[in-house]
Amino acid sequence: MTESLFIPHYKANSMLLALLLMAPAVFAQQPVPTEPADNPTGTQQPQAVVPPTGQEPPAQADSIDYWLGKLSDAVSNLEYSGLVTFEHQGLLETLQVFHAVRDGEQVERVRYLSGEPRELISHGTTSACNRVVSPFGRASQWTSIDGQRAGSYHFVLRGGERIADRDTVVIEARPRDQHRLGVLLNLDRETGLPLKSMLVGAQGKVLERYQFVQLDLSPISDANLQPGSPNTRRIDNRHACESAQTRWQLGWLPDGYQRVAVRTLADGDMLVFSDGLSVFTVFVQRLGPELEYKGRAIRGATVAYMDRVEVDGTNYTVTVVGEIPDATAQRLARSVAMEAGS
């Protein structure tokens, strides 16, 4: 169960926690075995799919680099629309997505068809320095994995399965330590488009699952990219990551993570870290003497852990938000300190 937190509306980090707390508490979900042969729950496992003749050379079909190249091309250049299911915390939501390319720039519109009416419109390529991303931003991060940070995961081809009436190949990014989550990605064999994405936690529990149930590869009209609601949330990923100065540092960081952005807030700093696939954000903000902050919130694969640190008689909140294990978020929060001499 998640812990209760007092959430005032004027704190930037508390607003992020409030978004997490809108959902019910987390409970154990269906496990996914680390190897296809183990299937204690009786769930369907990816089955090997023989690629149609002439679709891709056999040597390339067995190469992770080949499929990551197809993925990069698909998310950069392909136009498509479809219906997607999003499962988390025992909830099932349905989304409609339109993805287009305009003047070399990606434009995406996402409508939630279940639950509270919500809509997102994003421009540009999702960057690791922006915590506010579309539901499909995670897959695009795979296109910029470099050799150094890829060492934090073991990449495995796990055959294929049928998704949205299309053949896919399954790639697993298996973490080499306990400080990050595993990822399973189904890529369309024809285009390389990600048709299914799962984040997997300890003991193989599925924390989040996105999956296309209908896909249309027809060109997208401008009309389908226009907002349907005055409350549509807009996301701009066209700007480079910020690199402001900060007095704060982490005394501990899991192998493979690097600081990719620093942003100055009205009452503190925001630091963003990434290992190429996973992203977490650290907020450090001044805390009023009448407030006492500590606790955590979990929504699907995203955890938010709040603690505090005192420096020269001044209290600060420390909030870690990201798709990382709960224990990792707590250890990161407790390692935050001000640089010596600041």
C-alpha positions as CSV (number, residue, x, y, z in Angstrom):
1,M,0.0,0.0,0.0
2,T,1.2,3.5,-0.7
3,E,1.5,6.0,2.2
4,S,-0.7,9.0,2.6
5,L,1.0,12.4,1.9
6,F,-0.2,15.9,2.6
7,I,-0.1,17.7,-0.8
8,P,-0.2,21.5,-1.0
9,H,-0.8,22.9,-4.5
10,Y,2.0,25.4,-4.6
11,K,4.9,23.0,-4.4
12,A,6.3,21.7,-7.8
13,N,7.4,18.4,-6.4
14,S,4.1,17.9,-4.5
15,M,2.1,18.4,-7.7
16,L,4.0,15.5,-9.2
17,L,3.1,13.4,-6.2
18,A,-0.5,14.5,-6.4
19,L,-0.7,13.1,-10.0
20,L,0.5,9.8,-8.7
21,L,-1.9,9.7,-5.7
22,M,-4.9,10.2,-8.0
23,A,-4.7,6.4,-8.7
24,P,-5.5,3.6,-6.3
25,A,-2.8,1.8,-4.4
26,V,-0.5,-0.6,-6.1
27,F,-1.0,-4.4,-5.8
28,A,0.9,-7.4,-7.2
29,Q,0.1,-8.0,-10.8
30,Q,0.7,-10.9,-13.1
31,P,4.4,-12.0,-13.2
32,V,6.3,-12.5,-16.4
33,P,9.0,-15.2,-16.2
34,T,12.6,-14.2,-17.0
35,E,12.7,-17.2,-19.4
36,P,9.9,-18.3,-21.7
37,A,10.2,-21.9,-20.5
38,D,9.0,-20.9,-17.0
39,N,5.3,-20.2,-17.0
40,P,3.8,-20.9,-13.6
41,T,0.8,-18.7,-14.2
42,G,-0.2,-20.3,-17.5
43,T,0.0,-17.0,-19.4
44,Q,0.8,-17.0,-23.1
45,Q,4.5,-16.5,-23.8
46,P,6.1,-15.0,-26.9
47,Q,6.4,-17.7,-29.5
48,A,9.1,-17.8,-32.2
49,V,7.8,-16.4,-35.5
50,V,9.6,-17.3,-38.7
51,P,10.0,-14.1,-40.8
52,P,8.3,-14.2,-44.2
53,T,10.6,-14.9,-47.1
54,G,12.4,-11.8,-48.3
55,Q,11.3,-9.6,-45.4
56,E,14.8,-9.5,-43.8
57,P,18.0,-11.4,-44.1
58,P,18.4,-14.2,-41.5
59,A,21.6,-12.7,-40.1
60,Q,20.0,-9.3,-39.6
61,A,16.9,-10.8,-38.1
62,D,19.0,-12.1,-35.2
63,S,20.7,-8.7,-34.6
64,I,19.6,-6.3,-31.8
65,D,21.2,-3.5,-33.7
66,Y,19.2,-4.2,-36.8
67,W,15.9,-4.0,-34.9
68,L,16.9,-0.9,-32.9
69,G,17.7,0.7,-36.3
70,K,14.2,-0.2,-37.6
71,L,12.8,1.2,-34.4
72,S,14.7,4.5,-34.8
73,D,13.5,4.9,-38.4
74,A,9.9,4.1,-37.5
75,V,9.5,6.5,-34.6
76,S,11.3,9.3,-36.6
77,N,9.6,8.9,-40.0
78,L,6.4,6.8,-39.8
79,E,2.9,8.2,-39.7
80,Y,0.2,6.1,-38.0
81,S,-2.9,6.1,-35.9
82,G,-4.5,3.5,-33.7
83,L,-6.2,2.3,-30.5
84,V,-4.0,1.4,-27.5
85,T,-4.7,-0.1,-24.1
86,F,-2.8,1.0,-21.1
87,E,-2.8,-1.3,-18.0
88,H,-1.5,-0.3,-14.6
89,Q,-2.4,-1.0,-11.0
90,G,-5.3,-3.2,-12.1
91,L,-6.7,-0.5,-14.3
92,L,-7.3,-0.7,-18.0
93,E,-7.5,2.5,-20.0
94,T,-8.1,3.0,-23.7
95,L,-6.2,5.6,-25.8
96,Q,-6.4,6.9,-29.3
97,V,-3.1,8.0,-30.9
98,F,-2.3,10.0,-34.0
99,H,1.4,10.3,-34.9
100,A,2.5,12.4,-37.8
101,V,5.7,14.1,-39.2
102,R,5.5,17.7,-40.2
103,D,8.6,19.5,-41.7
104,G,10.8,16.7,-40.2
105,E,9.3,17.2,-36.8
106,Q,7.2,14.6,-34.9
107,V,3.7,15.6,-33.8
108,E,1.6,13.3,-31.7
109,R,-1.9,13.6,-30.3
110,V,-3.2,11.2,-27.7
111,R,-6.8,11.0,-26.4
112,Y,-7.9,9.0,-23.4
113,L,-11.1,7.3,-24.3
114,S,-11.8,6.0,-20.8
115,G,-11.8,7.6,-17.4
116,E,-11.6,11.3,-17.1
117,P,-11.3,13.1,-20.4
118,R,-7.7,13.9,-21.1
119,E,-5.7,14.8,-24.2
120,L,-2.0,15.3,-24.9
121,I,-0.4,17.0,-27.9
122,S,3.4,16.8,-28.2
123,H,5.9,18.3,-30.6
124,G,9.4,17.1,-31.2
125,T,11.4,14.1,-30.1
126,T,10.9,13.1,-26.4
127,S,14.1,13.9,-24.5
128,A,15.3,12.3,-21.3
129,C,15.5,15.7,-19.7
130,N,11.7,16.2,-19.8
131,R,9.7,14.2,-17.2
132,V,6.4,15.1,-18.9
133,V,6.2,12.8,-21.9
134,S,3.6,11.1,-24.0
135,P,2.7,7.5,-23.2
136,F,4.9,6.4,-26.1
137,G,7.9,8.4,-25.3
138,R,9.7,5.5,-23.6
139,A,10.1,3.5,-26.8
140,S,11.7,6.5,-28.5
141,Q,14.4,6.6,-25.9
142,W,15.7,3.3,-27.2
143,T,16.8,5.0,-30.4
144,S,19.6,7.0,-28.6
145,I,21.1,4.2,-26.5
146,D,24.9,4.5,-26.5
147,G,27.3,1.6,-25.9
148,Q,28.4,2.8,-22.4
149,R,24.9,3.1,-21.0
150,A,23.6,0.0,-22.8
151,G,25.9,-2.0,-20.5
152,S,23.4,-1.6,-17.7
153,Y,21.1,-4.0,-19.5
154,H,21.4,-7.3,-21.2
155,F,19.5,-7.2,-24.5
156,V,17.8,-10.4,-25.6
157,L,15.7,-11.3,-28.7
158,R,12.8,-13.4,-27.4
159,G,11.1,-14.6,-30.6
160,G,7.9,-12.9,-31.5
161,E,4.1,-12.8,-31.1
162,R,1.0,-11.5,-32.8
163,I,-0.1,-7.9,-31.8
164,A,-2.9,-6.0,-33.4
165,D,-3.1,-8.7,-36.1
166,R,0.6,-8.1,-37.0
167,D,3.8,-10.1,-36.5
168,T,6.2,-8.6,-34.0
169,V,9.7,-9.4,-32.7
170,V,10.2,-9.2,-28.9
171,I,13.3,-7.5,-27.4
172,E,14.0,-7.7,-23.7
173,A,16.2,-5.2,-21.9
174,R,17.1,-7.2,-18.8
175,P,18.7,-5.1,-16.0
176,R,22.1,-6.2,-14.7
177,D,21.3,-5.0,-11.2
178,Q,18.4,-4.4,-8.9
179,H,18.4,-0.6,-9.4
180,R,16.3,-0.4,-12.6
181,L,13.3,-2.0,-14.2
182,G,13.2,-4.5,-17.0
183,V,11.6,-3.6,-20.4
184,L,9.9,-5.9,-22.9
185,L,9.3,-4.3,-26.3
186,N,7.4,-5.8,-29.3
187,L,8.5,-4.3,-32.6
188,D,6.4,-4.7,-35.8
189,R,8.3,-6.9,-38.1
190,E,7.4,-4.9,-41.2
191,T,8.0,-1.3,-39.9
192,G,9.9,-1.6,-36.6
193,L,7.1,0.4,-34.9
194,P,6.7,-0.5,-31.1
195,L,3.3,-2.2,-30.8
196,K,3.6,-3.3,-27.1
197,S,5.7,-2.1,-24.2
198,M,5.9,-3.6,-20.7
199,L,7.8,-2.4,-17.6
200,V,8.7,-5.3,-15.4
201,G,9.7,-5.1,-11.7
202,A,11.0,-7.6,-9.1
203,Q,9.9,-11.2,-9.4
204,G,8.8,-10.5,-13.0
205,K,5.7,-8.5,-12.0
206,V,4.3,-6.4,-14.9
207,L,4.0,-2.8,-13.6
208,E,2.8,-1.1,-16.8
209,R,1.7,-2.4,-20.2
210,Y,1.0,-0.4,-23.4
211,Q,-0.4,-2.4,-26.3
212,F,-1.9,-1.5,-29.7
213,V,-5.2,-3.3,-30.5
214,Q,-5.7,-1.5,-33.8
215,L,-3.1,0.0,-36.1
216,D,-3.6,2.1,-39.3
217,L,-0.5,3.1,-41.3
218,S,-2.3,5.7,-43.4
219,P,-1.0,9.3,-43.6
220,I,-2.4,11.6,-40.8
221,S,-4.4,14.6,-41.8
222,D,-3.9,18.0,-40.1
223,A,-7.4,17.9,-38.7
224,N,-6.5,14.8,-36.6
225,L,-3.7,16.7,-34.9
226,Q,-5.9,19.5,-33.7
227,P,-7.0,19.6,-30.0
228,G,-10.5,18.5,-29.3
229,S,-10.7,20.1,-25.9
230,P,-9.7,23.5,-24.5
231,N,-8.0,21.6,-21.6
232,T,-5.6,19.8,-23.9
233,R,-2.1,19.5,-22.4
234,R,0.7,20.5,-24.7
235,I,4.2,19.1,-24.5
236,D,7.2,20.7,-26.2
237,N,10.2,18.5,-26.7
238,R,11.9,20.7,-29.2
239,H,14.3,22.4,-26.8
240,A,17.7,21.1,-25.7
241,C,18.2,19.9,-22.1
242,E,18.9,22.7,-19.6
243,S,22.3,22.7,-17.9
244,A,22.0,25.3,-15.1
245,Q,24.4,25.4,-12.2
246,T,23.4,23.5,-9.0
247,R,24.8,23.2,-5.5
248,W,23.3,19.8,-5.0
249,Q,24.9,16.4,-5.6
250,L,24.1,12.8,-5.1
251,G,26.4,10.9,-2.9
252,W,25.3,7.6,-4.6
253,L,24.2,6.9,-8.2
254,P,23.6,3.5,-9.7
255,D,26.1,2.4,-12.4
256,G,25.2,3.7,-15.9
257,Y,23.2,6.7,-14.8
258,Q,24.4,10.2,-15.8
259,R,23.1,13.6,-15.0
260,V,21.5,14.9,-18.3
261,A,19.8,18.1,-17.2
262,V,19.6,20.7,-14.4
263,R,16.8,23.2,-14.1
264,T,16.5,26.1,-11.7
265,L,13.1,26.3,-9.9
266,A,11.6,29.3,-8.0
267,D,12.5,27.6,-4.7
268,G,15.1,25.1,-5.6
269,D,16.6,22.9,-8.3
270,M,15.5,20.0,-10.5
271,L,18.2,17.4,-11.6
272,V,17.4,14.7,-14.2
273,F,19.4,11.5,-14.6
274,S,19.2,8.8,-17.2
275,D,20.9,5.5,-18.1
276,G,19.6,5.6,-21.7
277,L,16.3,3.7,-21.0
278,S,15.3,4.8,-17.5
279,V,14.9,8.4,-16.3
280,F,14.5,9.7,-12.8
281,T,14.2,13.3,-11.5
282,V,15.4,14.8,-8.2
283,F,13.7,17.9,-6.9
284,V,15.3,19.8,-4.0
285,Q,13.2,22.7,-2.7
286,R,13.2,24.9,0.4
287,L,10.7,23.7,3.0
288,G,8.7,26.0,5.3
289,P,9.3,25.4,9.1
290,E,5.6,24.5,9.6
291,L,5.7,21.6,7.1
292,E,7.0,18.1,7.6
293,Y,7.4,16.1,4.4
294,K,8.1,12.4,4.2
295,G,6.6,9.4,2.4
296,R,6.0,7.8,-1.0
297,A,3.5,7.3,-3.7
298,I,3.4,4.7,-6.4
299,R,1.5,4.6,-9.7
300,G,2.2,1.7,-12.0
301,A,5.9,1.7,-12.7
302,T,6.4,5.3,-11.4
303,V,7.5,5.9,-7.8
304,A,7.8,9.2,-6.0
305,Y,9.7,9.2,-2.7
306,M,9.9,12.3,-0.5
307,D,12.4,13.0,2.3
308,R,14.1,16.0,3.7
309,V,17.6,17.3,4.3
310,E,18.8,20.1,6.7
311,V,21.7,22.4,5.7
312,D,22.9,25.2,8.0
313,G,19.5,25.2,9.8
314,T,17.4,25.4,6.6
315,N,15.1,22.5,5.7
316,Y,14.7,21.2,2.1
317,T,12.4,18.7,0.6
318,V,14.0,16.0,-1.5
319,T,11.7,14.2,-4.0
320,V,12.8,11.5,-6.3
321,V,10.4,10.6,-9.1
322,G,10.9,8.0,-11.8
323,E,10.4,4.6,-13.3
324,I,12.8,2.9,-10.8
325,P,12.4,0.5,-7.9
326,D,11.1,1.9,-4.7
327,A,14.2,0.9,-2.7
328,T,16.4,2.7,-5.3
329,A,14.4,5.9,-5.0
330,Q,14.7,5.9,-1.2
331,R,18.5,5.4,-1.4
332,L,18.8,8.2,-3.9
333,A,16.8,10.6,-1.8
334,R,18.9,9.9,1.3
335,S,22.2,10.5,-0.7
336,V,21.3,14.1,-1.7
337,A,23.6,16.6,-0.1
338,M,24.9,20.1,-0.8
339,E,28.4,20.4,-2.3
340,A,31.1,21.3,0.1
341,G,31.8,25.0,0.2
342,S,28.4,26.0,-1.2
